[in-house]
Amino acid sequence: MKTLRRNLARLCTALAVMAVTGHSLAQTFPSRPLKIVVPFGPGGGSISLSFLNIAGVMPQLKAGQLRPLGVTTLKRLAVLVDLPATNDILPGFEVNSWYGMMTPAGTPKAIVNQLQHAVAKALRTPDVAEKLAQLWLHGSGSTPKAHAAQIRSDLERWAKIAKTANLKIN
């Protein structure tokens, strides 16, 4: 992380897909020093930095093909306790990926709550928790109200980042 901090102005990032979290995340770095963004595919060569979803790159991490520098959560991850949180080096720097379930607008509140309780219960079962852990994921089973607040917060945050970074949709 110290090397990263010393060399921020010279970094080149690589992205598996443009205009997703990793691309936007690269734009949130202090002063947006990431001058070159290189979309890449298999056999992409050597790069300085990339923001990748941990669940998607664990085989490469285990094989030593990637060198992790940190995680973009506020705290270290239990599954990678030796990796620092980016927040330790760049206070306030946090980006999390999440998955959620939604129902069509107008679904009765009783049904929404029943679904939420069933999903939260399933996420707490050992079988599901173990399968998620194998994928380097964890389930929280948050409430519909908390999920809606997360969506609103993320929309506001990413809209501001997109505007500041002058990101455009083609």
MOVENJO-V975798 format. One record per pair of residues at least 6 apart in sequence whose C-alpha atoms are under 7 Angstrom apart, sorted by sequence separation. I is the first residue (numbers start at 0). J is the second residue. D is the distance in whole Angstrom. If there is no record, write none. Layout:
BEGIN
I	J	D
I	J	D
END
This chain:
BEGIN
59	65	6
60	66	7
86	92	5
121	127	7
122	128	6
131	137	6
14	21	7
75	82	7
85	92	6
86	93	7
14	22	7
25	33	7
75	83	6
75	84	5
128	137	7
74	84	5
73	84	6
70	82	7
72	84	6
69	82	5
70	83	6
71	84	6
72	85	7
73	86	5
68	82	7
69	83	5
70	84	5
71	85	5
72	86	7
69	84	5
70	85	6
69	85	6
122	138	6
122	140	7
73	93	6
12	33	7
17	38	7
71	92	7
72	93	5
119	140	4
11	33	6
16	38	7
71	93	5
72	94	6
118	140	7
10	33	6
11	34	7
12	35	6
13	36	6
14	37	6
15	38	6
71	94	5
72	95	6
8	32	5
11	35	5
12	36	5
13	37	5
14	38	5
15	39	6
71	95	7
7	32	6
8	33	7
11	36	6
12	37	6
13	38	6
14	39	6
15	40	6
13	39	6
115	142	7
21	50	5
21	51	6
13	46	6
12	46	6
11	46	6
12	47	6
13	48	7
14	49	6
11	47	5
12	48	5
13	49	5
10	47	6
11	48	6
12	49	5
10	48	7
0	68	6
54	134	6
54	135	5
53	135	7
54	136	7
27	160	7
26	164	6
END
